[in-house]
Amino acid sequence: MANKIDVKDLLEAGVHFGHMTRKWDPNMAPYIYMERNGIHIINLYKTAAKIEEANEALKKIAASGRKVLFVATKKQAKDIVAEKAAACNMPYITERWPGGMLTNFVTIRKAVKKMASIDRMKKDGTFLTLSKKERLQVDRLRAKLEKNLGSIADMSRLPAALFVVDVKAEHIAIKEAQKLNIPVFAMVDTNSDPRPIDFVIPANDDASKSIDKILSLVSAALVEGLSDRKDEKDELPTKEAVASEVEAVTTEAEASATETSATETEA
């Protein structure tokens, strides 16, 4: 693994702090270690095991060249997710989730193309031929599109998976992913239902320190997967050259054997 999962590090980051016991979801019972002062404490050994499981799957997705879409619109997670997702070259949504982002992806792509079209207008000078009022309207539209869709501008097809911070806050995104059978990875706190999630990471999804710790481990796995993909691509020309050389030698040997056989037949 890119980063070894250390339970002590998770403890220091406050990953173990769940919600108040009266707000818990009974389906999270297998991941709860105990109750302390009216707050549920998450079993960090299970968290560590789940992170390793999720990271192995994420690493394979990255190595295959597909994308993982990160989703976190809550205030304390926005900047962290944007930073970590950008570091591993993955798309992310940190503003309001655009309805139909996955289920109506064709329309979303049209909006992204509109943004690219405006950029072309500015480059080729067409933008300057517009009136002052029209330029102002186009600039406002461009800013709005950039805010909502800028981070997914390079996402030309549906993502291979979603990574969500706060299952309750991003329930619309999760439902869309389920309709399309897109696997969902998520940080799941003690007040949320883990059942709709394919890869559950039981963790405190409210504290920025906890979110940062989990996202650091996840992004490291994705970077490792991308590195493996690059290494495979670098090895491919060498493998092809060796294969061609072996084929040439084999062909030459077969030709020589055929020639020898023909000579012996004539004799």
LINRACOR-V148778 format. One line per field, one symbol per residue. psi: psi as a letter, one per 30 degrees, with the letter a starting at -180 (. if undefined). Layout:
psi: ???
//
This chain:
psi: lekkjjeeeeeffgffjalkefglkffgefgkelkkhgkkkkjfeeeeeeeeeeeeeeeeeeffglkkjkkjfkeffdeeeeeeeefghklljfakkjkgeefheeeeeeeeeeeeeeeeeeegfeefflleeeeeeeeeeeeeeeeegefgegjflklflkjkjjeeeheeeeeeeeeghkkkkkkjlfgljfefkejkjjljgekeeeeeeeeeeeeeeeeeeeeeeeeeeefeeeeeeeeeeeeeeeeeeeeeeeeeeeeeee.
//
